[in-house]
Amino acid sequence: MSALPSTIHEWVTFLDSQEVPVLRRTIQEFDHMRRHAESLPASRLAVVILRDPLMTLKLLRAANGARRGRLSSEITSVEHAIMMMGTVPFFKLFSSLVAVEDLLANDDQALTSVLQVYSRSLHAAFQARQWALQHQDIRVEEVYISALLHDMTNMMLWVYVPRRAQEIRAVVRSEHLYYGLAHEKVMGFSVTDFRASLAASFRFPEMLTELVDCRNAGMPRAQGVLLAVALAHLSERGWYGAPIEACLEGMSETLNLPMDETVELVHQTAVAAARHWALYGVTPAAAWLPMLPGEWVSDEIPSTADERAPSVELDEAVCLMPDRARLQRTLDEIAAHLDGSLDLSGMMSLLMKGMHEGIALNRIVFMLLTRDHLHLKARYVHGAPPDSPFQKLEIGLRETNLFSRLMEKMQGVWLNSGNAKTLLPMVPDAVRMNIGEGEFFAMSLFVHGKPVGLIYADRKHGHCQLDEHAYAEFKKLCVHAAEGLAHLSHKK
């Protein structure tokens, strides 16, 4: 291209005519999955796509472009797009993809720059998703995608007009301007208008367009996206200083959490995003964090035998360290399998793994309600040796007790030193002999308004105390488990 476009319309027309590239890793994973297209769950395919910003944009563009009639609803999630399209037609439609690494093979600087934007966007998406989860948003993926694609104009400039992207970066660095101001100085129009125009041309869903528009900062969901994007940008230059502290204070206020808890949550989320660094091959923002406390956890998934037979000796001696990243991964995996692709055993394995590693609970029991509704019986147990009475834990419900009261509706309880005088006498003697006198969490599970069972969890030892945050995470995971069980019942 000899002469660069000058107006927004010319720029959008030019970019809309280009073939949107994707990561080479995405193409490789698609090639592997294509062989099993007919049986491939949409959720597995969605996981790959949601790590690739421009593939996410490419799919939503195609899916919304294929909608029929003005009254048809917008497609705002990747999994919904795949399900509407079908996995076999999906692979047929995207059979010839261009790798961004090949497109920029002769421009190392541009390739590194666009991959840095990818990495930053994934970090922003993780932070935005955590924000949405804290706010119990029922459409978390919309928030995630909006943060992931917030910098799509920057990505497209680096891919197709790297010299103009370089000019903007040079102004940012030499004049110490924010990206938006530098963009307007170089391009002659605002990045907000550019993003909106490109989104419209790419048939980006209106709901998502609203969330990436900084003029909608007063909207709670948009505010979460914009704070996450700002944090991802600022953290690339370090985690200390007035700008990032102001951003964290804003997140603390919107999350309604104390500042120290907000900082911890943000740091752990940054680490979770950084675990995908190999996709982009650039240094993630979390690399500038100090080493966080906690055990070094491998990304390897343990075998079923490892999950069911933890080291009793180690468990006896150590108070486990919660791992928020592991907890989030469990929540994500449960959400990804709400298509009925897991059986009860698989769902319970995910649940117990999340409670043990994510919340640092030593002993966990999933108890099923008997058909006559007169007993709760242990079905899945974690953290107790094979000969432990915990393995055969049974709670009678004929007479009124703490657990029969829990089974009246979906609700939880944290038995602790503050309420033990009132609640401990309500625990049947036979149950107390098995679980001991320590603190515990318990929550009933209901599916379609009917009771199905109960989750019990503790830290086994009195010196490994439970806390308010762990209780909140326990209840959140139980709610997700109930949702998972509801989908299992549909499958049946």
Contacts in CASP RR format, 6 or more apart in sequence:
PFRMAT RR
TARGET T0000
AUTHOR 0000-0000-0000
METHOD contacts of the structure
MODEL  1
MSALPSTIHEWVTFLDSQEVPVLRRTIQEFDHMRRHAESLPASRLAVVIL
RDPLMTLKLLRAANGARRGRLSSEITSVEHAIMMMGTVPFFKLFSSLVAV
EDLLANDDQALTSVLQVYSRSLHAAFQARQWALQHQDIRVEEVYISALLH
DMTNMMLWVYVPRRAQEIRAVVRSEHLYYGLAHEKVMGFSVTDFRASLAA
SFRFPEMLTELVDCRNAGMPRAQGVLLAVALAHLSERGWYGAPIEACLEG
MSETLNLPMDETVELVHQTAVAAARHWALYGVTPAAAWLPMLPGEWVSDE
IPSTADERAPSVELDEAVCLMPDRARLQRTLDEIAAHLDGSLDLSGMMSL
LMKGMHEGIALNRIVFMLLTRDHLHLKARYVHGAPPDSPFQKLEIGLRET
NLFSRLMEKMQGVWLNSGNAKTLLPMVPDAVRMNIGEGEFFAMSLFVHGK
PVGLIYADRKHGHCQLDEHAYAEFKKLCVHAAEGLAHLSHKK
1 14 0 8 1.000
1 161 0 8 1.000
4 161 0 8 1.000
4 164 0 8 1.000
5 11 0 8 1.000
5 13 0 8 1.000
5 14 0 8 1.000
7 189 0 8 1.000
8 189 0 8 1.000
8 193 0 8 1.000
8 194 0 8 1.000
8 197 0 8 1.000
9 197 0 8 1.000
11 187 0 8 1.000
11 194 0 8 1.000
11 198 0 8 1.000
12 194 0 8 1.000
12 197 0 8 1.000
12 198 0 8 1.000
12 201 0 8 1.000
13 201 0 8 1.000
14 160 0 8 1.000
15 156 0 8 1.000
15 160 0 8 1.000
15 198 0 8 1.000
15 201 0 8 1.000
16 198 0 8 1.000
16 201 0 8 1.000
16 202 0 8 1.000
18 156 0 8 1.000
18 159 0 8 1.000
18 160 0 8 1.000
19 98 0 8 1.000
20 54 0 8 1.000
20 57 0 8 1.000
20 58 0 8 1.000
20 61 0 8 1.000
20 98 0 8 1.000
21 54 0 8 1.000
21 97 0 8 1.000
21 98 0 8 1.000
21 99 0 8 1.000
21 100 0 8 1.000
21 102 0 8 1.000
21 103 0 8 1.000
21 159 0 8 1.000
22 52 0 8 1.000
22 54 0 8 1.000
22 55 0 8 1.000
22 58 0 8 1.000
22 97 0 8 1.000
22 98 0 8 1.000
22 99 0 8 1.000
22 100 0 8 1.000
23 51 0 8 1.000
23 52 0 8 1.000
23 55 0 8 1.000
23 99 0 8 1.000
23 100 0 8 1.000
23 101 0 8 1.000
23 118 0 8 1.000
23 279 0 8 1.000
23 280 0 8 1.000
24 99 0 8 1.000
24 100 0 8 1.000
24 101 0 8 1.000
24 102 0 8 1.000
25 52 0 8 1.000
25 279 0 8 1.000
26 48 0 8 1.000
26 49 0 8 1.000
26 51 0 8 1.000
26 52 0 8 1.000
26 55 0 8 1.000
26 97 0 8 1.000
27 97 0 8 1.000
27 99 0 8 1.000
29 48 0 8 1.000
30 48 0 8 1.000
30 91 0 8 1.000
30 94 0 8 1.000
30 97 0 8 1.000
33 40 0 8 1.000
33 44 0 8 1.000
33 45 0 8 1.000
33 48 0 8 1.000
33 91 0 8 1.000
34 91 0 8 1.000
37 87 0 8 1.000
37 88 0 8 1.000
37 90 0 8 1.000
37 91 0 8 1.000
38 87 0 8 1.000
38 88 0 8 1.000
40 87 0 8 1.000
41 337 0 8 1.000
41 339 0 8 1.000
41 341 0 8 1.000
42 79 0 8 1.000
42 82 0 8 1.000
42 83 0 8 1.000
42 86 0 8 1.000
42 87 0 8 1.000
42 339 0 8 1.000
43 79 0 8 1.000
43 336 0 8 1.000
43 337 0 8 1.000
43 338 0 8 1.000
43 339 0 8 1.000
43 341 0 8 1.000
44 336 0 8 1.000
45 82 0 8 1.000
45 87 0 8 1.000
45 90 0 8 1.000
46 78 0 8 1.000
46 79 0 8 1.000
46 82 0 8 1.000
46 336 0 8 1.000
47 336 0 8 1.000
49 55 0 8 1.000
49 56 0 8 1.000
49 59 0 8 1.000
49 78 0 8 1.000
49 82 0 8 1.000
50 56 0 8 1.000
50 78 0 8 1.000
50 125 0 8 1.000
50 141 0 8 1.000
50 144 0 8 1.000
50 145 0 8 1.000
50 148 0 8 1.000
51 122 0 8 1.000
51 276 0 8 1.000
51 279 0 8 1.000
52 118 0 8 1.000
52 279 0 8 1.000
53 118 0 8 1.000
53 121 0 8 1.000
53 122 0 8 1.000
53 148 0 8 1.000
53 149 0 8 1.000
53 151 0 8 1.000
53 152 0 8 1.000
53 155 0 8 1.000
54 100 0 8 1.000
54 152 0 8 1.000
54 155 0 8 1.000
54 159 0 8 1.000
56 78 0 8 1.000
56 145 0 8 1.000
56 148 0 8 1.000
56 149 0 8 1.000
57 149 0 8 1.000
57 152 0 8 1.000
57 202 0 8 1.000
57 204 0 8 1.000
58 94 0 8 1.000
59 78 0 8 1.000
59 81 0 8 1.000
59 82 0 8 1.000
59 94 0 8 1.000
60 75 0 8 1.000
60 76 0 8 1.000
60 78 0 8 1.000
60 81 0 8 1.000
60 145 0 8 1.000
60 203 0 8 1.000
60 204 0 8 1.000
60 205 0 8 1.000
60 208 0 8 1.000
61 202 0 8 1.000
61 203 0 8 1.000
61 204 0 8 1.000
62 81 0 8 1.000
62 85 0 8 1.000
62 93 0 8 1.000
63 75 0 8 1.000
63 80 0 8 1.000
63 81 0 8 1.000
63 84 0 8 1.000
63 85 0 8 1.000
64 74 0 8 1.000
64 75 0 8 1.000
64 203 0 8 1.000
64 204 0 8 1.000
64 205 0 8 1.000
65 203 0 8 1.000
66 85 0 8 1.000
67 73 0 8 1.000
67 74 0 8 1.000
67 75 0 8 1.000
74 205 0 8 1.000
74 206 0 8 1.000
74 207 0 8 1.000
75 81 0 8 1.000
75 84 0 8 1.000
75 205 0 8 1.000
76 139 0 8 1.000
76 141 0 8 1.000
76 142 0 8 1.000
76 145 0 8 1.000
76 205 0 8 1.000
76 207 0 8 1.000
76 208 0 8 1.000
77 139 0 8 1.000
77 141 0 8 1.000
77 142 0 8 1.000
77 145 0 8 1.000
78 141 0 8 1.000
78 145 0 8 1.000
79 141 0 8 1.000
79 339 0 8 1.000
82 90 0 8 1.000
85 93 0 8 1.000
100 111 0 8 1.000
100 114 0 8 1.000
100 115 0 8 1.000
100 159 0 8 1.000
101 111 0 8 1.000
103 159 0 8 1.000
104 110 0 8 1.000
104 111 0 8 1.000
104 114 0 8 1.000
104 159 0 8 1.000
104 162 0 8 1.000
105 111 0 8 1.000
107 162 0 8 1.000
109 162 0 8 1.000
109 166 0 8 1.000
110 158 0 8 1.000
110 159 0 8 1.000
110 162 0 8 1.000
110 165 0 8 1.000
110 166 0 8 1.000
112 282 0 8 1.000
113 158 0 8 1.000
113 162 0 8 1.000
113 165 0 8 1.000
113 166 0 8 1.000
113 169 0 8 1.000
114 155 0 8 1.000
114 158 0 8 1.000
114 159 0 8 1.000
115 280 0 8 1.000
115 281 0 8 1.000
115 282 0 8 1.000
116 236 0 8 1.000
116 280 0 8 1.000
116 282 0 8 1.000
117 151 0 8 1.000
117 154 0 8 1.000
117 155 0 8 1.000
117 158 0 8 1.000
118 155 0 8 1.000
118 279 0 8 1.000
118 280 0 8 1.000
119 277 0 8 1.000
119 280 0 8 1.000
119 281 0 8 1.000
119 282 0 8 1.000
119 284 0 8 1.000
119 285 0 8 1.000
120 151 0 8 1.000
120 232 0 8 1.000
120 233 0 8 1.000
120 236 0 8 1.000
120 285 0 8 1.000
121 147 0 8 1.000
121 148 0 8 1.000
121 149 0 8 1.000
121 150 0 8 1.000
121 151 0 8 1.000
121 155 0 8 1.000
121 232 0 8 1.000
122 148 0 8 1.000
122 273 0 8 1.000
122 276 0 8 1.000
122 279 0 8 1.000
122 280 0 8 1.000
123 232 0 8 1.000
123 235 0 8 1.000
123 270 0 8 1.000
123 273 0 8 1.000
123 274 0 8 1.000
123 284 0 8 1.000
123 285 0 8 1.000
123 286 0 8 1.000
124 147 0 8 1.000
124 148 0 8 1.000
124 150 0 8 1.000
124 151 0 8 1.000
124 225 0 8 1.000
124 228 0 8 1.000
124 229 0 8 1.000
124 231 0 8 1.000
124 232 0 8 1.000
124 233 0 8 1.000
125 144 0 8 1.000
125 145 0 8 1.000
125 147 0 8 1.000
125 148 0 8 1.000
125 228 0 8 1.000
125 273 0 8 1.000
126 144 0 8 1.000
126 269 0 8 1.000
126 270 0 8 1.000
126 272 0 8 1.000
126 273 0 8 1.000
127 147 0 8 1.000
127 227 0 8 1.000
127 228 0 8 1.000
127 231 0 8 1.000
127 232 0 8 1.000
127 266 0 8 1.000
127 269 0 8 1.000
127 270 0 8 1.000
127 273 0 8 1.000
128 143 0 8 1.000
128 144 0 8 1.000
128 146 0 8 1.000
128 147 0 8 1.000
128 224 0 8 1.000
128 225 0 8 1.000
128 228 0 8 1.000
128 229 0 8 1.000
129 140 0 8 1.000
129 141 0 8 1.000
129 143 0 8 1.000
129 144 0 8 1.000
129 147 0 8 1.000
130 265 0 8 1.000
130 266 0 8 1.000
130 269 0 8 1.000
130 328 0 8 1.000
131 143 0 8 1.000
131 224 0 8 1.000
131 227 0 8 1.000
131 228 0 8 1.000
131 251 0 8 1.000
131 254 0 8 1.000
131 255 0 8 1.000
132 139 0 8 1.000
132 140 0 8 1.000
132 143 0 8 1.000
132 144 0 8 1.000
132 221 0 8 1.000
132 224 0 8 1.000
133 140 0 8 1.000
133 328 0 8 1.000
133 331 0 8 1.000
133 476 0 8 1.000
134 255 0 8 1.000
134 257 0 8 1.000
134 265 0 8 1.000
135 220 0 8 1.000
135 255 0 8 1.000
137 143 0 8 1.000
137 221 0 8 1.000
140 335 0 8 1.000
142 207 0 8 1.000
142 208 0 8 1.000
142 211 0 8 1.000
142 221 0 8 1.000
143 211 0 8 1.000
143 221 0 8 1.000
143 224 0 8 1.000
143 225 0 8 1.000
145 208 0 8 1.000
146 208 0 8 1.000
146 211 0 8 1.000
146 212 0 8 1.000
146 222 0 8 1.000
146 225 0 8 1.000
147 212 0 8 1.000
147 225 0 8 1.000
147 228 0 8 1.000
147 229 0 8 1.000
147 232 0 8 1.000
149 204 0 8 1.000
149 208 0 8 1.000
149 212 0 8 1.000
150 195 0 8 1.000
150 212 0 8 1.000
150 225 0 8 1.000
150 226 0 8 1.000
150 229 0 8 1.000
151 229 0 8 1.000
152 195 0 8 1.000
152 198 0 8 1.000
152 199 0 8 1.000
153 191 0 8 1.000
153 194 0 8 1.000
153 195 0 8 1.000
153 198 0 8 1.000
154 165 0 8 1.000
154 179 0 8 1.000
154 191 0 8 1.000
156 198 0 8 1.000
157 164 0 8 1.000
157 165 0 8 1.000
157 168 0 8 1.000
158 165 0 8 1.000
164 186 0 8 1.000
164 187 0 8 1.000
167 186 0 8 1.000
168 179 0 8 1.000
168 182 0 8 1.000
168 183 0 8 1.000
168 186 0 8 1.000
168 187 0 8 1.000
169 182 0 8 1.000
171 177 0 8 1.000
171 182 0 8 1.000
171 185 0 8 1.000
171 186 0 8 1.000
172 178 0 8 1.000
172 179 0 8 1.000
172 182 0 8 1.000
175 182 0 8 1.000
177 185 0 8 1.000
179 191 0 8 1.000
179 233 0 8 1.000
180 190 0 8 1.000
180 191 0 8 1.000
183 190 0 8 1.000
183 191 0 8 1.000
183 194 0 8 1.000
184 190 0 8 1.000
184 191 0 8 1.000
187 194 0 8 1.000
192 213 0 8 1.000
192 214 0 8 1.000
192 215 0 8 1.000
195 212 0 8 1.000
195 213 0 8 1.000
196 209 0 8 1.000
196 213 0 8 1.000
198 204 0 8 1.000
199 208 0 8 1.000
199 209 0 8 1.000
199 212 0 8 1.000
200 209 0 8 1.000
210 216 0 8 1.000
210 219 0 8 1.000
210 222 0 8 1.000
211 219 0 8 1.000
211 221 0 8 1.000
211 222 0 8 1.000
211 225 0 8 1.000
212 222 0 8 1.000
212 225 0 8 1.000
213 222 0 8 1.000
214 226 0 8 1.000
216 222 0 8 1.000
217 223 0 8 1.000
217 226 0 8 1.000
220 254 0 8 1.000
223 254 0 8 1.000
224 251 0 8 1.000
224 254 0 8 1.000
227 247 0 8 1.000
227 250 0 8 1.000
227 251 0 8 1.000
227 254 0 8 1.000
230 247 0 8 1.000
231 244 0 8 1.000
231 247 0 8 1.000
231 248 0 8 1.000
231 251 0 8 1.000
231 266 0 8 1.000
232 285 0 8 1.000
234 243 0 8 1.000
234 244 0 8 1.000
234 247 0 8 1.000
235 244 0 8 1.000
235 270 0 8 1.000
235 285 0 8 1.000
235 286 0 8 1.000
235 288 0 8 1.000
236 285 0 8 1.000
236 288 0 8 1.000
238 244 0 8 1.000
238 285 0 8 1.000
238 288 0 8 1.000
239 267 0 8 1.000
239 285 0 8 1.000
239 288 0 8 1.000
239 289 0 8 1.000
248 259 0 8 1.000
248 262 0 8 1.000
248 263 0 8 1.000
248 266 0 8 1.000
249 259 0 8 1.000
251 262 0 8 1.000
251 266 0 8 1.000
252 258 0 8 1.000
252 259 0 8 1.000
252 262 0 8 1.000
255 262 0 8 1.000
255 265 0 8 1.000
257 265 0 8 1.000
261 469 0 8 1.000
264 324 0 8 1.000
265 324 0 8 1.000
267 286 0 8 1.000
267 289 0 8 1.000
267 292 0 8 1.000
268 292 0 8 1.000
268 323 0 8 1.000
268 324 0 8 1.000
268 325 0 8 1.000
269 324 0 8 1.000
269 325 0 8 1.000
269 328 0 8 1.000
270 284 0 8 1.000
270 285 0 8 1.000
270 286 0 8 1.000
270 289 0 8 1.000
271 286 0 8 1.000
271 289 0 8 1.000
271 292 0 8 1.000
271 325 0 8 1.000
272 324 0 8 1.000
272 325 0 8 1.000
272 328 0 8 1.000
272 329 0 8 1.000
273 284 0 8 1.000
273 285 0 8 1.000
273 286 0 8 1.000
274 284 0 8 1.000
274 285 0 8 1.000
274 286 0 8 1.000
274 287 0 8 1.000
275 299 0 8 1.000
275 325 0 8 1.000
277 283 0 8 1.000
277 284 0 8 1.000
293 321 0 8 1.000
294 321 0 8 1.000
294 323 0 8 1.000
295 321 0 8 1.000
295 323 0 8 1.000
297 323 0 8 1.000
297 326 0 8 1.000
297 357 0 8 1.000
304 349 0 8 1.000
307 349 0 8 1.000
307 352 0 8 1.000
307 353 0 8 1.000
307 382 0 8 1.000
308 382 0 8 1.000
310 356 0 8 1.000
310 382 0 8 1.000
310 383 0 8 1.000
312 383 0 8 1.000
312 385 0 8 1.000
315 362 0 8 1.000
315 383 0 8 1.000
315 460 0 8 1.000
316 461 0 8 1.000
319 360 0 8 1.000
319 459 0 8 1.000
319 461 0 8 1.000
319 463 0 8 1.000
319 464 0 8 1.000
320 356 0 8 1.000
320 357 0 8 1.000
320 360 0 8 1.000
320 361 0 8 1.000
320 362 0 8 1.000
320 459 0 8 1.000
320 464 0 8 1.000
321 360 0 8 1.000
322 358 0 8 1.000
322 359 0 8 1.000
322 360 0 8 1.000
322 470 0 8 1.000
322 473 0 8 1.000
323 357 0 8 1.000
323 358 0 8 1.000
323 360 0 8 1.000
324 358 0 8 1.000
326 353 0 8 1.000
326 354 0 8 1.000
326 357 0 8 1.000
326 358 0 8 1.000
327 354 0 8 1.000
327 357 0 8 1.000
327 358 0 8 1.000
327 359 0 8 1.000
327 473 0 8 1.000
327 477 0 8 1.000
330 350 0 8 1.000
330 351 0 8 1.000
330 353 0 8 1.000
330 354 0 8 1.000
330 358 0 8 1.000
330 477 0 8 1.000
331 476 0 8 1.000
331 477 0 8 1.000
331 480 0 8 1.000
333 350 0 8 1.000
334 347 0 8 1.000
334 350 0 8 1.000
334 351 0 8 1.000
334 480 0 8 1.000
334 481 0 8 1.000
334 483 0 8 1.000
334 484 0 8 1.000
335 480 0 8 1.000
337 347 0 8 1.000
337 350 0 8 1.000
337 484 0 8 1.000
337 487 0 8 1.000
338 483 0 8 1.000
338 484 0 8 1.000
338 487 0 8 1.000
339 487 0 8 1.000
340 484 0 8 1.000
340 487 0 8 1.000
340 488 0 8 1.000
340 490 0 8 1.000
340 491 0 8 1.000
342 350 0 8 1.000
342 484 0 8 1.000
342 488 0 8 1.000
343 488 0 8 1.000
344 485 0 8 1.000
344 488 0 8 1.000
345 380 0 8 1.000
347 481 0 8 1.000
347 484 0 8 1.000
347 485 0 8 1.000
347 488 0 8 1.000
348 366 0 8 1.000
348 379 0 8 1.000
348 380 0 8 1.000
351 364 0 8 1.000
351 366 0 8 1.000
351 455 0 8 1.000
351 477 0 8 1.000
351 481 0 8 1.000
352 364 0 8 1.000
352 366 0 8 1.000
352 380 0 8 1.000
352 382 0 8 1.000
354 477 0 8 1.000
355 361 0 8 1.000
355 364 0 8 1.000
355 382 0 8 1.000
355 455 0 8 1.000
355 457 0 8 1.000
355 474 0 8 1.000
355 477 0 8 1.000
356 362 0 8 1.000
356 364 0 8 1.000
356 382 0 8 1.000
356 383 0 8 1.000
358 473 0 8 1.000
359 457 0 8 1.000
359 470 0 8 1.000
359 473 0 8 1.000
359 474 0 8 1.000
359 477 0 8 1.000
360 459 0 8 1.000
360 464 0 8 1.000
360 470 0 8 1.000
361 441 0 8 1.000
361 457 0 8 1.000
361 458 0 8 1.000
361 459 0 8 1.000
361 470 0 8 1.000
361 474 0 8 1.000
362 383 0 8 1.000
362 458 0 8 1.000
362 459 0 8 1.000
362 460 0 8 1.000
362 461 0 8 1.000
362 464 0 8 1.000
363 381 0 8 1.000
363 382 0 8 1.000
363 383 0 8 1.000
363 384 0 8 1.000
363 390 0 8 1.000
363 456 0 8 1.000
363 457 0 8 1.000
363 458 0 8 1.000
363 459 0 8 1.000
363 460 0 8 1.000
364 381 0 8 1.000
364 382 0 8 1.000
364 383 0 8 1.000
364 455 0 8 1.000
364 456 0 8 1.000
364 457 0 8 1.000
365 378 0 8 1.000
365 380 0 8 1.000
365 381 0 8 1.000
365 382 0 8 1.000
365 384 0 8 1.000
365 390 0 8 1.000
365 393 0 8 1.000
365 455 0 8 1.000
365 456 0 8 1.000
365 457 0 8 1.000
366 378 0 8 1.000
366 379 0 8 1.000
366 380 0 8 1.000
366 381 0 8 1.000
366 453 0 8 1.000
366 454 0 8 1.000
366 455 0 8 1.000
367 376 0 8 1.000
367 377 0 8 1.000
367 378 0 8 1.000
367 379 0 8 1.000
367 393 0 8 1.000
367 395 0 8 1.000
367 453 0 8 1.000
367 454 0 8 1.000
367 455 0 8 1.000
367 456 0 8 1.000
368 376 0 8 1.000
368 377 0 8 1.000
368 379 0 8 1.000
368 452 0 8 1.000
368 453 0 8 1.000
369 375 0 8 1.000
369 376 0 8 1.000
369 407 0 8 1.000
369 451 0 8 1.000
369 452 0 8 1.000
369 453 0 8 1.000
369 454 0 8 1.000
370 376 0 8 1.000
370 377 0 8 1.000
373 397 0 8 1.000
373 407 0 8 1.000
373 451 0 8 1.000
374 396 0 8 1.000
374 397 0 8 1.000
374 398 0 8 1.000
375 394 0 8 1.000
375 395 0 8 1.000
375 396 0 8 1.000
375 397 0 8 1.000
376 394 0 8 1.000
376 395 0 8 1.000
376 396 0 8 1.000
376 397 0 8 1.000
376 403 0 8 1.000
376 407 0 8 1.000
376 453 0 8 1.000
376 454 0 8 1.000
377 393 0 8 1.000
377 394 0 8 1.000
378 390 0 8 1.000
378 391 0 8 1.000
378 392 0 8 1.000
378 393 0 8 1.000
378 394 0 8 1.000
381 388 0 8 1.000
381 390 0 8 1.000
381 391 0 8 1.000
381 393 0 8 1.000
383 390 0 8 1.000
383 460 0 8 1.000
384 390 0 8 1.000
384 391 0 8 1.000
389 433 0 8 1.000
389 434 0 8 1.000
390 434 0 8 1.000
390 435 0 8 1.000
393 431 0 8 1.000
393 434 0 8 1.000
393 435 0 8 1.000
393 456 0 8 1.000
395 401 0 8 1.000
395 403 0 8 1.000
395 428 0 8 1.000
395 431 0 8 1.000
395 454 0 8 1.000
396 403 0 8 1.000
396 404 0 8 1.000
396 428 0 8 1.000
397 403 0 8 1.000
397 404 0 8 1.000
397 407 0 8 1.000
401 426 0 8 1.000
401 427 0 8 1.000
401 428 0 8 1.000
402 413 0 8 1.000
402 415 0 8 1.000
402 423 0 8 1.000
402 426 0 8 1.000
402 427 0 8 1.000
402 442 0 8 1.000
403 427 0 8 1.000
403 428 0 8 1.000
403 431 0 8 1.000
403 442 0 8 1.000
403 454 0 8 1.000
405 426 0 8 1.000
406 412 0 8 1.000
406 413 0 8 1.000
406 442 0 8 1.000
406 443 0 8 1.000
406 444 0 8 1.000
406 454 0 8 1.000
407 444 0 8 1.000
407 451 0 8 1.000
407 453 0 8 1.000
407 454 0 8 1.000
409 444 0 8 1.000
409 446 0 8 1.000
410 443 0 8 1.000
410 444 0 8 1.000
410 445 0 8 1.000
410 446 0 8 1.000
410 449 0 8 1.000
410 451 0 8 1.000
410 482 0 8 1.000
411 443 0 8 1.000
411 444 0 8 1.000
412 441 0 8 1.000
412 442 0 8 1.000
412 443 0 8 1.000
412 444 0 8 1.000
412 475 0 8 1.000
412 478 0 8 1.000
413 423 0 8 1.000
413 441 0 8 1.000
413 442 0 8 1.000
413 443 0 8 1.000
414 439 0 8 1.000
414 440 0 8 1.000
414 441 0 8 1.000
414 466 0 8 1.000
414 471 0 8 1.000
415 423 0 8 1.000
415 424 0 8 1.000
415 427 0 8 1.000
415 438 0 8 1.000
415 439 0 8 1.000
415 440 0 8 1.000
415 441 0 8 1.000
415 442 0 8 1.000
416 439 0 8 1.000
416 466 0 8 1.000
417 439 0 8 1.000
420 439 0 8 1.000
424 432 0 8 1.000
424 437 0 8 1.000
427 435 0 8 1.000
435 456 0 8 1.000
435 458 0 8 1.000
438 458 0 8 1.000
438 462 0 8 1.000
439 458 0 8 1.000
439 459 0 8 1.000
439 462 0 8 1.000
439 465 0 8 1.000
439 466 0 8 1.000
440 456 0 8 1.000
440 457 0 8 1.000
440 458 0 8 1.000
440 466 0 8 1.000
441 455 0 8 1.000
441 456 0 8 1.000
441 457 0 8 1.000
441 458 0 8 1.000
441 466 0 8 1.000
441 470 0 8 1.000
441 471 0 8 1.000
441 474 0 8 1.000
442 454 0 8 1.000
442 455 0 8 1.000
442 456 0 8 1.000
442 457 0 8 1.000
443 454 0 8 1.000
443 455 0 8 1.000
443 474 0 8 1.000
443 475 0 8 1.000
443 478 0 8 1.000
444 451 0 8 1.000
444 453 0 8 1.000
444 454 0 8 1.000
445 451 0 8 1.000
445 452 0 8 1.000
445 453 0 8 1.000
445 454 0 8 1.000
445 455 0 8 1.000
445 478 0 8 1.000
445 481 0 8 1.000
445 482 0 8 1.000
445 485 0 8 1.000
446 452 0 8 1.000
446 482 0 8 1.000
447 482 0 8 1.000
447 485 0 8 1.000
447 486 0 8 1.000
447 489 0 8 1.000
448 486 0 8 1.000
448 489 0 8 1.000
452 485 0 8 1.000
455 474 0 8 1.000
455 478 0 8 1.000
455 481 0 8 1.000
457 474 0 8 1.000
458 466 0 8 1.000
459 465 0 8 1.000
459 466 0 8 1.000
END
